[in-house]
Amino acid sequence: MTIHVARAQDRTHGLGYAARSGVRPLHRAWSLHPATRGDPLTNLGKSAGWLSPSVVGVLCGAGAALCWAGGLVAARHGIAIGLWPLDVTLHRQLWAGLFFLPLVWPGGPADIADVGLGRGTLLTIFGGVGLVLVSYSGFLLVPLGHGGVIQPSCAALGGLLLATLVVKEKLIATRAAGAAAIVLGLLVIGYEALSTFGAGGLVGDLCFAAAGFMFAIFGMLLKLWRITPIRAVAVTSVLSLVIVPIQAVFFGFDRLIAVGLYENVIQAIVQGVFSGAAATFLFTRAVVLLGAARAAVFPALVPPFTLLTGFLVLGVIPTAMQLVGMTIVLIGFRLTQKS
């Protein structure tokens, strides 16, 4: 959810790069380059004649933020009814992995060999099953509002930090002020965790912070290795299928069976479809139609969307401290977008 991944898409996804680097180019249907010919995905904004590309882009960006928020809300609900983070992670990775499995075989449009097993493994740790497990473990210790604000905030903060240290982008004063505001907002929420839930609450917040920074590293790796987000989702989803035999052998499926079919279907749809592949697809569509700079604002919608969805669906009422912390964080988000 950081802007630094998105910015790379406008510069690096042409077929020319693949030809120069010796990497077999990705199938046209997976390209994010707006000049790709004959690609129905790229031309989505044009095909919807009754909607302008800008409107479609805004809808896609907002939809991506809603999907990310929905994943957090569904995870919190799943853990509240007795599932473990590993159970919810299974739904997040299993269905997407099975869907993308035919595409990553040799000769497929997302051939793992083109990415490399080593790189694919690192991407899976920082952007696949590893990230999801760390994130959802936080809900064992703190409520929904903490995860909905801390994780996307730390993703933005980590992306800004990595862009400065790794890519050597100049850190202008407004972005530095935005980073400071995000830190201040996180401290407000962290204080609530410590004062309300004790040391365990602080550990829960650190889980979400770690997940956010993991996502920032994931985004930076995509930029450095010039891998499209949707391709990365395909590869990480398939490699994350390793969780299935691990759970079957060591942990079992008793909790999943105990919660019943309805709850499993909810998790499968929200986690397996919307929170993963659908969110990535919608966000990359927003980048294509609006440009990276304008699309970068949409991850800032995740905190308010998470709190709103949690209130409407689960009846979770955010505390005053959570609202204050979120407001400060949103101000920081806005400042970090200044150029």
C-alpha positions in Angstrom: 0.0 0.0 0.0 2.9 2.3 -0.3 3.2 4.8 -3.0 6.7 3.8 -3.9 5.5 0.5 -5.4 2.9 2.3 -7.5 5.3 4.9 -8.8 7.5 2.1 -10.2 4.7 0.8 -12.4 4.6 3.8 -14.7 8.2 3.5 -15.5 9.1 -0.2 -15.6 6.4 -2.4 -17.1 6.9 -2.0 -20.8 7.9 -5.0 -22.9 11.1 -3.2 -23.8 12.6 -3.8 -20.4 12.0 -7.5 -20.6 13.7 -7.7 -24.0 16.7 -5.8 -22.7 17.0 -7.9 -19.5 16.6 -11.2 -21.2 13.5 -12.0 -19.0 10.6 -13.5 -20.9 8.0 -10.8 -21.1 4.8 -11.3 -19.2 1.6 -11.9 -21.1 -0.1 -8.8 -22.3 -3.1 -9.3 -20.1 -0.9 -8.9 -17.0 0.9 -5.7 -18.1 0.2 -2.5 -16.3 1.6 -0.3 -19.1 -1.2 1.9 -20.4 0.0 1.6 -24.0 -0.5 -2.1 -24.2 -2.6 -2.9 -27.2 -5.6 -5.2 -27.3 -5.6 -5.6 -23.5 -9.2 -5.5 -22.2 -8.0 -4.8 -18.7 -5.9 -1.8 -19.7 -8.7 -0.5 -21.8 -11.3 -0.9 -19.1 -11.7 2.8 -18.5 -12.2 3.4 -22.2 -14.7 0.6 -22.7 -17.0 2.0 -20.0 -18.2 4.8 -22.3 -20.7 6.1 -19.7 -17.9 6.6 -17.2 -14.7 8.6 -17.7 -11.3 6.9 -17.0 -10.9 9.2 -14.0 -14.1 8.1 -12.5 -13.3 4.4 -13.1 -9.9 5.0 -11.6 -11.4 6.6 -8.4 -13.8 3.7 -8.1 -11.0 1.2 -8.5 -8.8 2.9 -5.9 -11.6 3.3 -3.4 -12.6 -0.3 -4.0 -9.1 -1.5 -3.3 -9.0 0.3 0.0 -12.4 -1.2 0.9 -11.1 -4.7 0.1 -8.0 -4.2 2.2 -10.2 -2.9 5.1 -12.6 -5.8 4.6 -9.8 -8.3 5.0 -8.8 -6.8 8.4 -12.4 -6.8 9.6 -13.0 -10.4 8.5 -9.8 -11.5 10.2 -10.8 -9.8 13.5 -14.2 -11.5 13.3 -12.7 -14.9 12.5 -10.4 -14.7 15.5 -13.2 -13.5 17.7 -15.3 -16.6 17.0 -12.4 -19.0 17.8 -10.2 -19.3 14.7 -6.5 -19.0 14.9 -4.5 -16.5 12.8 -3.2 -19.6 10.9 -6.8 -20.6 10.0 -7.7 -17.2 8.6 -4.4 -17.1 6.7 -5.2 -20.5 5.2 -8.3 -18.9 3.6 -6.3 -15.9 2.5 -3.8 -18.0 0.6 -5.5 -21.3 -0.3 -8.1 -20.1 -2.7 -5.9 -17.5 -4.4 -3.1 -20.1 -4.7 -5.4 -22.6 -6.4 -6.7 -19.9 -8.8 -3.2 -18.8 -9.8 -1.7 -22.3 -9.9 -2.2 -22.9 -13.6 -0.6 -19.6 -14.4 2.8 -20.2 -12.7 3.7 -23.5 -14.4 6.5 -23.3 -17.0 5.3 -21.4 -20.0 2.5 -19.8 -18.1 1.9 -16.0 -18.0 3.3 -15.8 -14.5 6.0 -18.5 -14.7 7.8 -18.7 -11.3 11.0 -19.4 -13.2 11.0 -15.9 -14.5 10.9 -14.5 -11.0 13.2 -17.1 -9.5 12.6 -19.3 -6.5 14.8 -17.3 -4.2 13.1 -14.0 -5.0 9.7 -15.7 -5.0 10.4 -17.0 -1.5 11.4 -13.6 -0.2 8.3 -12.0 -1.7 6.2 -14.7 -0.1 7.7 -14.0 3.3 7.3 -10.2 3.1 4.1 -10.0 1.0 2.4 -13.4 1.3 1.9 -15.9 4.0 4.5 -14.4 6.3 3.0 -11.0 6.3 -0.5 -12.2 6.8 0.4 -14.4 9.7 2.2 -11.6 11.5 -0.6 -9.2 10.8 -3.5 -11.4 11.9 -1.7 -12.5 15.1 -2.1 -8.9 16.3 -5.8 -9.4 16.6 -5.2 -12.0 19.4 -4.2 -9.1 21.6 -5.7 -5.8 20.4 -9.0 -4.7 18.8 -9.8 -3.9 15.2 -9.1 -0.2 15.3 -5.4 -0.8 16.1 -4.8 -3.1 13.1 -6.8 -0.9 10.8 -4.7 2.2 11.6 -1.2 0.9 12.5 -0.6 -1.5 9.6 -1.3 0.8 6.7 0.4 3.7 8.6 3.6 1.7 9.1 3.5 0.6 5.5 3.5 4.2 4.4 6.2 5.1 6.9 8.3 2.2 5.9 7.9 3.0 2.2 9.0 6.6 2.8 12.0 5.4 4.8 13.1 2.9 2.3 12.7 5.3 -0.6 15.0 7.7 1.2 17.7 5.1 2.3 17.6 2.7 -0.7 16.4 4.6 -3.7 18.0 7.9 -2.4 14.9 9.9 -3.0 15.1 13.4 -1.5 13.2 13.7 1.8 11.5 17.1 1.5 10.3 18.9 4.6 6.6 18.3 4.1 7.1 14.5 3.8 9.3 14.5 6.9 6.5 16.4 8.7 4.0 13.8 7.4 6.2 11.0 8.7 6.4 12.7 12.1 2.6 13.1 12.2 2.2 9.4 11.4 4.6 8.5 14.3 2.6 10.8 16.6 -0.7 9.2 15.7 0.9 5.7 16.2 2.1 6.8 19.6 -1.4 7.8 20.6 -2.8 4.4 19.6 0.2 2.6 21.2 -0.5 4.5 24.5 -4.0 3.3 24.5 -2.9 -0.3 23.9 -0.4 -0.1 26.8 -2.8 1.6 29.2 -5.8 -0.6 28.3 -4.4 -4.0 27.5 -1.0 -3.9 29.2 2.2 -5.3 27.7 0.2 -7.8 25.6 -1.5 -4.9 23.9 1.8 -3.4 23.0 2.9 -6.7 21.5 -0.2 -6.8 19.4 0.5 -3.3 18.1 4.0 -4.3 17.2 2.6 -7.2 15.2 0.7 -4.7 13.0 3.7 -2.4 12.8 5.9 -5.3 11.7 3.4 -6.3 9.1 3.3 -2.7 7.8 7.1 -2.6 7.5 7.1 -6.0 5.8 4.7 -4.7 3.2 7.0 -1.7 2.6 9.9 -4.1 2.1 7.7 -6.2 -0.3 7.0 -3.1 -2.3 10.6 -2.0 -2.4 11.6 -5.5 -3.7 9.0 -5.3 -6.4 10.5 -1.9 -7.5 14.1 -3.1 -7.4 13.3 -6.3 -9.2 10.8 -4.7 -11.6 8.0 -7.2 -10.9 4.4 -6.2 -11.5 2.1 -6.4 -8.4 -0.4 -8.8 -10.0 2.4 -11.1 -11.1 3.8 -11.0 -7.5 0.4 -11.9 -6.1 0.2 -14.9 -8.4 3.7 -16.2 -7.4 3.3 -15.5 -3.7 -0.1 -17.0 -3.6 1.1 -20.3 -5.1 4.2 -20.5 -2.9 2.1 -19.7 0.1 0.2 -23.0 -0.5 3.0 -24.5 1.6 0.8 -23.6 4.6 -1.8 -26.3 3.7 0.3 -29.4 4.5 1.9 -27.6 7.5 -1.5 -27.0 9.0 -2.8 -30.4 8.1 0.1 -32.2 9.8 0.8 -30.0 12.8 -2.4 -28.1 13.6 -5.4 -29.7 11.9 -8.6 -28.2 10.7 -10.8 -28.8 13.9 -11.3 -25.0 14.5 -12.4 -24.5 10.8 -14.8 -27.3 11.0 -16.2 -26.1 14.4 -17.2 -22.7 13.1 -19.4 -24.1 10.4 -19.8 -23.7 6.6 -21.2 -20.2 6.7 -18.2 -18.7 8.5 -15.8 -20.5 6.3 -17.5 -19.3 3.2 -17.3 -15.7 4.5 -13.6 -16.0 5.1 -13.0 -17.7 1.8 -14.7 -14.9 -0.1 -13.4 -11.9 1.8 -9.8 -13.2 2.4 -9.4 -15.4 -0.7 -10.9 -13.1 -3.3 -11.3 -9.5 -2.1 -8.5 -8.8 0.3 -5.8 -10.3 -1.9 -6.0 -10.5 -5.7 -9.0 -8.2 -6.1 -7.5 -5.4 -4.0 -4.2 -5.6 -5.9 -6.0 -5.7 -9.3 -8.2 -2.7 -8.4 -5.3 -0.6 -7.1 -3.1 -1.3 -10.2 -6.1 -0.3 -12.3 -6.2 3.0 -10.4 -2.5 3.5 -11.1 -3.0 3.0 -14.8 -6.0 5.2 -15.1 -5.0 8.0 -12.7 -1.2 7.8 -12.5 0.9 6.8 -9.5 0.8 10.1 -7.8 -3.0 10.5 -7.7 -3.5 6.8 -6.9 -1.2 7.0 -3.9 -3.9 8.7 -1.8 -6.2 5.6 -1.7 -4.2 3.5 0.9 -5.0 6.4 3.2 -8.6 5.4 3.1 -7.9 2.0 4.7 -8.0 3.3 8.3 -11.4 5.1 8.1 -12.8 2.3 5.9 -11.7 -0.3 8.5 -13.3 1.5 11.4 -16.5 2.2 9.4 -16.8 -1.4 8.2 -16.1 -2.7 11.6 -18.9 -0.5 13.1 -21.4 -1.4 10.4 -20.7 -5.1 10.2 -19.4 -6.1 13.6 -20.8 -3.3 15.7 -17.3 -2.3 16.9 -17.3 1.3 18.2 -13.9 2.9 17.9 -12.6 4.6 21.1 -11.8 8.3 21.2 -8.1 7.6 21.3 -8.4 5.5 18.2 -10.2 8.3 16.4 -7.7 10.9 17.5 -4.8 8.7 16.5 -6.4 8.0 13.1 -7.0 11.7 12.4 -3.4 12.5 13.1 -2.2 9.6 10.9 -4.5 10.8 8.0 -2.9 14.2 8.3 0.5 12.6 8.1 -0.7 10.5 5.1 -1.7 13.7 3.3 1.6 15.4 4.0 3.7 12.4 2.7 2.0 12.7 -0.7 3.3 16.2 -1.2 5.9 16.5 -4.0 
